[in-house]
Amino acid sequence: MRESHGAAGGLRVASATEIVFRRSDMVRAGMTFNGAKLALFIGDRLLVIERDAYPHIPYPGHWDFPGGGREGAETPETCALRETEEEVGLLVHEADLVWRQSYARPNGVVWFFAAHLPAMRERDIRLGDEGQSWALVPPEWYIAHDLAVPHFADYLQAYLSHRDTISA
């Protein structure tokens, strides 16, 4: 059940072609990362943020996950957790992260994380200075929505497939 407004979207077929890197491989190769995103589950629902509608930003008006660009020499985990606190007011700890994966994108390597918090943490969500609104949605809703950021929907699907495999 959604907690915010938005039109229902149609099914989109994913075709991710990203290259996946382990952090140790990146360090050996001298690679850095540009940013990080967090698929954050509050209870069994996924926290998403409706991006601002500014035409100069990527995917204006789309549904996104907390996260953003790297600052200084921070680690991917620190980046994702800092951005989450700034964007939705939730303090998430590194120990809460249950999934870590890096992806090569046209502008550099990005990290994608997943974490689960209890449903009672919904009361702590506060939209920061970025984004138009937030919502708690079933993960399948995000994957199928026309206004989901396409590669993040692919990354979420990869996490869910992994999670389903290890819990079977």
Long-range contacts (C-beta under 8 A, 24 or more apart in sequence): 1-45, 1-136, 1-138, 2-135, 2-136, 2-137, 2-141, 3-122, 3-134, 3-135, 3-136, 3-137, 4-50, 4-133, 4-134, 4-135, 5-133, 6-50, 6-63, 6-135, 6-145, 6-147, 7-147, 8-145, 9-144, 9-145, 9-146, 9-147, 9-148, 10-144, 10-146, 11-144, 12-143, 12-144, 12-145, 12-146, 12-148, 12-150, 12-153, 14-143, 14-150, 14-153, 14-154, 14-157, 15-154, 16-151, 16-154, 16-155, 16-158, 18-103, 18-104, 18-105, 18-151, 18-154, 19-103, 19-104, 20-101, 20-102, 20-103, 20-104, 21-102, 21-103, 21-104, 21-109, 22-102, 23-76, 23-102, 26-102, 26-109, 31-109, 32-70, 32-108, 32-109, 33-70, 33-76, 33-79, 33-102, 33-108, 33-109, 33-110, 33-111, 34-69, 34-70, 34-105, 34-107, 34-108, 34-109, 34-110, 35-67, 35-68, 35-69, 35-70, 35-79, 35-110, 35-111, 36-67, 36-68, 36-70, 36-76, 36-77, 36-79, 36-80, 36-83, 36-110, 36-111, 36-112, 36-113, 37-64, 37-65, 37-66, 37-67, 37-68, 37-80, 37-110, 37-111, 37-112, 37-113, 37-152, 37-155, 38-65, 38-66, 38-67, 38-80, 38-81, 38-83, 38-84, 38-92, 38-97, 38-112, 38-113, 38-114, 38-115, 39-65, 39-99, 39-112, 39-113, 39-114, 39-115, 39-139, 39-152, 39-155, 39-156, 39-159, 40-65, 40-66, 40-84, 40-88, 40-90, 40-92, 40-114, 40-115, 40-116, 40-117, 41-114, 41-115, 41-116, 41-117, 41-139, 42-117, 42-118, 42-119, 42-121, 42-122, 42-125, 42-136, 43-117, 43-118, 43-119, 43-122, 43-136, 44-119, 44-138, 45-119, 45-136, 45-137, 45-138, 46-136, 46-137, 46-138, 46-139, 46-141, 46-142, 46-156, 47-88, 47-90, 47-125, 47-134, 47-135, 47-136, 48-134, 48-135, 48-136, 48-137, 48-142, 48-148, 49-87, 49-88, 49-127, 49-130, 49-131, 49-133, 49-134, 50-131, 50-132, 50-133, 50-134, 50-135, 51-130, 51-131, 51-132, 52-130, 52-131, 52-132, 53-132, 59-149, 61-132, 61-147, 62-147, 62-148, 62-149, 63-135, 63-137, 63-142, 63-145, 63-147, 63-148, 63-149, 64-131, 64-149, 64-152, 65-149, 65-152, 66-90, 76-100, 76-102, 76-111, 76-113, 77-111, 77-113, 79-111, 80-111, 80-113, 86-128, 86-129, 86-130, 87-127, 87-128, 87-130, 87-131, 88-125, 88-126, 88-127, 88-128, 88-134, 89-124, 89-125, 89-126, 89-127, 89-128, 90-117, 90-121, 90-124, 90-125, 92-117, 98-163, 99-159, 99-162, 99-163, 101-155, 101-158, 101-159, 103-151, 103-155, 105-151, 112-152, 112-155, 112-159, 114-156, 114-159, 114-163
